[in-house]
């Protein structure tokens, strides 16, 4: 595909042939779908990775911000030299992808490659040891009991303490609300299902969310 002519600032005229246009020549013997194409200044730069860190042992979903991002099929992302998966160019300034699981702590550069070249942001992402907790153990005494539901209710309605957001998320829905102490009470007293992993043994969070645990 060749852009053979661009009229980006036509002279004022009542002649409709003087409107803005881009002339594209397709030398290939087949049709080319250009519906997702965009014009850019051709400058590629990686500005940030959100979030800037993630746990070991699992694939980590991230969003990369910058400029000069093009198309999915034109884009390659690497975290510490390892290709990311599920790469999707959302806009010219945003890419979503999955960083492959790692087994050792590391701070790595993140690189984006496309038709404009390559851009690397050094020290962009940190793989960290995930915190260990017991699901539903809101007060962090290593056991699930009535005091945990009371602790979460105190946090929700009396500005109480938050010790580990992930452990207070009893039903593992990615948030802390009234459904969490209800879930714990149901598991304790009415035969409801137990909390999702990590339970009944403490461990890292197997599901990704924005909560975390100090």
Secondary structure as UniProt FT lines:
FT   STRAND          2..7
FT   HELIX           16..18
FT   STRAND          21..25
FT   TURN            35..36
FT   STRAND          45..50
FT   STRAND          53..55
FT   TURN            56..57
FT   STRAND          60..67
FT   HELIX           72..74
FT   STRAND          76..79
FT   TURN            80..81
FT   STRAND          82..83
FT   STRAND          85..91
FT   TURN            92..93
FT   STRAND          94..99
FT   STRAND          106..114
FT   TURN            115..116
FT   STRAND          117..128
FT   TURN            135..136
FT   TURN            138..139
FT   HELIX           146..157
FT   HELIX           165..168
FT   TURN            170..171
FT   HELIX           178..189
//
